[in-house]
Structures are given as structure tokens and as C-alpha cells.
Amino acid sequence: MVCSNLIPYFGMLFFTGFAISSVIVPSYSDKNGRKKVFLASLAGNLFVFITLLILPSNSKYLYLMLVLFLIDGLASAGRTSVGYCYFVELSPAKYADYLGTGWNISEGFVYIVLTIYFRYISKNWFWTIAFGTFLQAFTLFNLYLFVPESPKWLYDQKRYLECQKTLRYMARRNGVTLS
């Protein structure tokens, strides 16, 4: 198969992975927690970014790159749908609508900006992926260390002591004193 014939498969495999994981991942996070699933999805995406950065620009790696796009698609349901739920559940209720809307706008905005960038400014993708890799690693590290499991999920799972501990941690981080 000629290389130019493979181009449509990048998008197809990404969205195939996204469709498959959209069936499995959100319900898995309902049972096993938002944080674990979101972190695993970010780690999968980080793996893809790092692999793309270290792969030589050579057409003999196109099939490996196709597999990477499938993996990235599999990680995307956790990043988008589970990440959205996790983010909104951690947000104050009075701001949840605005923050959730901002989350979804920023997701689409990234694709628009990158499309314009690659169409009119530069075809060099290396620094874009490097910047994304840095942001992903930074986010993953900070989420792992500082952001707790969703208190709403803990409460729904009847894990009340963990929920209370998480709420106290969040209050302390926000400078609020609880009795």
C-alpha cells in the first residue's frame, strides 16, 4: 500500500479507538473511580506523544504510527468524557456549568488552532508534539500528587470516610476552615 493511501487510516483508527473506549471506559470509571481512569488515559496519551517524538521520520514506521493513533483514540474517551465528569465533580456547583462549557470549548478550540497553525504557519509538528508532551506530563504529575478522587463519586459509592477526607483536603487547599 502506498503511503498516501494510508493517510485516511490515521483518523479512522483514532475514531475507531475512541468509539470502542466510549462504550467501555465511562462505565468502568463509574465503578472504579474517575481519577484512576483519567490518569490512565493521560498516561496512554503521553505514551503516544513520547513515542511519536522518538520515532524517526521514516515511512517504514507508518504502520506503527497507525497503531499509535488507535491507542490515542482508546485513551481519548477517558480524557474527554471521564475527564469532563471528573472536572465538573471537583468544581463548585455554582460554577460547574461555566467550567464544563469552558472544558468543551477548549477541547474544540485546540483542534481549530492546530488546524490553522498547520495549514498556514508551519508543517513542522515536532515542537507542537513536544509542547503537548510537556503539558501532558506536567498535568499527569500534578493530578497524581495533588488532585483527589471525586468526592461525588466517593459519596455515590458510599465511601463516606474517604469522601469526608477528600472534602477536608480540598477545603484546606482552598483556604477554608471546617469544623
Buried (B, 14 or more C-beta within 10 A) or exposed (E): EEEEEBEEBBEBBBBBBBEBBBEEBBEBBBEEBBBBBBBBBBBBBBBBBBBBEEEEEEEEBBEEBBEBBBBBBBBBBBBBBBBBBBBBBBBEEEEBEEBBEEBEEEEEEEEEEEEEBEEEEEEEBEEEBBEBBEEBBEBBEEBEEEBBBBBBBBBEBEBEEBBBBBBBBBEEEEEEEEE
